[in-house]
Amino acid sequence: MTHARKYKEEQPVVAICYDFDKTLSPENMQEQGFIQAVEEQVPDFWKTTNRLAEDNEMDQNLAYMYMMKARAAGKVLFTKKQLMEYGAKVRLFPGVADWFERIRAYGRAKGVLVEHYIISSGLKEMIEGTEVARAGAFKKIYASSFYYDENGVAVWPAQVVNYTGKTQFLFRIEKGVLDINDPAVNDSFAPEDLRVPFRNMIYIGDSDTDIPCMKLVNANGGLSIGVYHPETMEKAKVYQMMQDNRIGYFAPADYRAGTQLDWLVKTIIDRVAVNETLLKFHYANQKETEQNRPAEGSHEAYKADLIAALERSNSFASTHEVVKKMRLIADWTQTEKEELAGIALENRQVRYIVDDVDVGLFFDQLLGENPSGPQAQRVKELLEKRRKIRKQKG
């Protein structure tokens, strides 16, 4: 089977990943039409669902999906179309409606591609029914979902996204392996080939269910933001997440232009733009270095290894051993001579014994009577000075 994959872009990509309930919407999505339609009280529905999960050692998300289907029987249609219609009624926090395109536009102006992802334990079908999803806000929606029969009726869970299960989708986003059935998510990628490295991820959530993702993003150089209701201003959860180092920042879930959250996300995009420019230069330097490295096992590689060994030598014994091997080589280039002279001046161990018989003879042979290059000249002068002092003493 061929899976559609995304590959590294010319421009850096910032992936902003959102929980949905109480992050983009003030309440759980089921509470905004569905529970009322099946003639249940919101607290009773969740109480029954939680008891079902506890009594049967059942995943809580599977429990609520089962209860939705069971409570809908004989009362309302339980189809994909109907669930999307419930989703269309879901309320969103201030500014959410135009947030996604506005932030994408800001990224474009900074030379950064911004992509928005949902990673939610809520229902995919209801999220797909929201005004923002229908307008194309999200690159991908990862959420719990149903399998539907030929009549569009939900018959079985197709995907369940629980707390820790959310983290797999971050790896999919990182590698551009977005299809949930694509095994390439387990493939190894060189750091410079990752489509969205974790350092370019922002995770926005509101509660304990987001902690595994927040922790993973933070641990790998990305940033997590906790949000709280802008009307109630209840901050207990974000205070706890901040105290536990789950988030680096918190702000009201107010997505309008000019708010704290708007400023914070734009500032992170600014940082990515600068950081990725520097990293691109670093990777280019790294690639050039690799291309110019002597072939493994060659004489040039052997000389390079000896130079590196002398540079990191931290004992007289190792210095003498390296110099012993170096004295057998007669074809040092001018660049290598100057590099070796620099080591003799900068490495304290080498400098201290530079006038020992074997080390001194090596540098005499290496540099000749009339050394060229400033560092080679300084080593020659150091040798002459040391030998003069020894002669005077002895």
BELLIN-V300002 format. One line per field, one symbol per residue. phi: phi as a letter, one per 40 degrees, with the letter a starting at -180 (. if undefined). A space follows every 50 residues. Layout:
phi: ???
This chain:
phi: .cbcbbbdccccbbbbbbcbcgbbbcbccccbicdcccgbcdcccccccc cccccbfbdcccccccccccccdgbbcbbcdccccccccccbcdgcdbdc cccccccdccgbcbbbbbbbcccdcccccccccccgcbcabbacabcbcc cgccbaccabbbdccccdcccccdcgccccbcccccccbcdcbccbddcb bbbbabadccddcdcccccbgcbbbcbbccccfcbdccccccccgcbbaa accbccdgcdcdcccccccdccdccccccccccccccccccbcdcdgccc ccccccccccccdbaccccccccdccccbbbccccccccccccccccdcc ccbcbddccccccccccgcbcbhccccccdcccccccccccccb
